[in-house]
Amino acid sequence: MTDDQRWPGYVYEQGEDPDYRFSFANERTFLAWLRTSLALLAGGVALDAVELDIPHTLQVILAAALVVLGLLGAVASWVRWARSERAMRVGGRLPAFGFGTVLVAAVIVIAAALLAVLV
């Protein structure tokens, strides 16, 4: 398969194939982010499905926040994979952690809100 047949083209159209170990490591990182996104989605669904002794509006807001974080995490995982793969192909710098910091902060806020109302 030639580079012009590989998808997505914007990743594979420039540079050279990096050592396959680096591409596989990048793919494993992508899958780890995707698993995190699925866990956030599942947490949001569970929080919405279980009746807790907290205000219903707060419960829905926290559940929606988890689902949105899961969605954003899935998108961010794809973008990060593509940016990293392309950087390796052209010998550029790898992308910064970026969204990971936002994700960590959001999970901390949601967990603190749940602890505040449950304890």
C-alpha positions as CSV (number, residue, x, y, z in Angstrom):
1,M,0.0,0.0,0.0
2,T,1.4,3.3,-1.0
3,D,1.3,6.4,1.2
4,D,-1.3,8.0,-1.0
5,Q,-3.7,5.1,-0.3
6,R,-3.2,5.2,3.5
7,W,-5.8,7.0,5.6
8,P,-5.8,9.7,6.9
9,G,-3.8,11.2,4.1
10,Y,-2.8,14.3,6.1
11,V,-0.9,12.0,8.4
12,Y,0.9,9.8,5.9
13,E,1.4,12.3,3.0
14,Q,4.7,13.6,4.3
15,G,7.9,12.2,5.7
16,E,9.0,8.7,6.2
17,D,7.6,5.8,8.2
18,P,9.1,5.9,11.7
19,D,10.4,2.8,13.5
20,Y,7.3,0.6,13.8
21,R,7.8,0.3,17.5
22,F,7.1,4.1,17.9
23,S,4.0,3.8,15.7
24,F,2.7,0.9,17.8
25,A,3.5,2.8,21.0
26,N,1.5,5.8,19.6
27,E,-1.3,3.5,18.8
28,R,-1.3,2.0,22.3
29,T,-1.5,5.5,23.7
30,F,-4.4,6.3,21.4
31,L,-6.2,3.2,22.7
32,A,-5.5,4.1,26.3
33,W,-7.1,7.5,25.8
34,L,-10.0,5.8,24.1
35,R,-10.5,3.4,27.0
36,T,-10.5,6.4,29.4
37,S,-13.1,8.1,27.2
38,L,-15.3,5.0,27.3
39,A,-14.9,4.8,31.1
40,L,-16.0,8.5,31.4
41,L,-19.0,7.8,29.1
42,A,-19.9,4.7,31.3
43,G,-19.5,6.8,34.4
44,G,-21.9,9.4,33.1
45,V,-24.5,6.9,32.1
46,A,-24.2,5.1,35.5
47,L,-24.5,8.4,37.3
48,D,-27.6,9.3,35.4
49,A,-29.2,5.8,35.9
50,V,-28.6,5.4,39.6
51,E,-30.8,7.3,42.1
52,L,-28.5,9.1,44.5
53,D,-29.5,11.2,47.5
54,I,-28.4,14.5,45.8
55,P,-30.4,17.1,43.9
56,H,-31.5,15.7,40.6
57,T,-30.3,18.7,38.6
58,L,-26.8,18.4,40.1
59,Q,-26.8,14.7,39.3
60,V,-27.8,15.3,35.7
61,I,-25.2,18.1,35.3
62,L,-22.4,15.8,36.7
63,A,-23.5,12.9,34.4
64,A,-23.6,15.2,31.4
65,A,-20.2,16.6,32.3
66,L,-18.8,13.0,32.3
67,V,-20.4,12.2,29.0
68,V,-19.0,15.4,27.4
69,L,-15.6,14.7,28.8
70,G,-15.8,11.2,27.3
71,L,-16.7,12.7,23.9
72,L,-14.0,15.3,24.0
73,G,-11.5,12.6,25.2
74,A,-12.3,10.4,22.2
75,V,-11.8,13.4,19.8
76,A,-8.6,14.4,21.6
77,S,-7.2,10.9,21.4
78,W,-7.6,10.9,17.6
79,V,-6.1,14.3,17.2
80,R,-3.2,13.5,19.4
81,W,-2.6,10.2,17.6
82,A,-2.5,12.0,14.2
83,R,-0.3,14.8,15.4
84,S,2.1,12.5,17.1
85,E,2.3,10.1,14.1
86,R,2.8,13.0,11.7
87,A,5.5,14.5,13.9
88,M,7.4,11.2,14.0
89,R,7.2,10.9,10.2
90,V,8.7,14.4,9.6
91,G,11.1,14.4,12.5
92,G,9.2,17.1,14.4
93,R,8.4,17.7,18.0
94,L,5.7,15.6,19.7
95,P,2.6,17.5,20.8
96,A,2.2,18.8,24.3
97,F,0.0,17.1,26.9
98,G,-2.6,19.8,26.4
99,F,-6.1,18.2,26.8
100,G,-4.8,15.8,29.4
101,T,-4.4,18.7,31.9
102,V,-8.0,19.8,31.2
103,L,-9.3,16.2,31.6
104,V,-7.5,15.8,34.9
105,A,-8.8,19.1,36.3
106,A,-12.3,18.3,35.2
107,V,-12.3,14.9,36.7
108,I,-11.0,16.3,40.0
109,V,-13.8,19.0,40.0
110,I,-16.5,16.4,39.3
111,A,-15.1,14.0,42.0
112,A,-14.9,16.8,44.5
113,A,-18.5,17.8,43.7
114,L,-19.7,14.3,44.2
115,L,-17.8,13.9,47.5
116,A,-19.2,17.2,48.7
117,V,-22.8,16.2,48.2
118,L,-22.5,12.6,49.2
119,V,-20.5,13.0,52.5
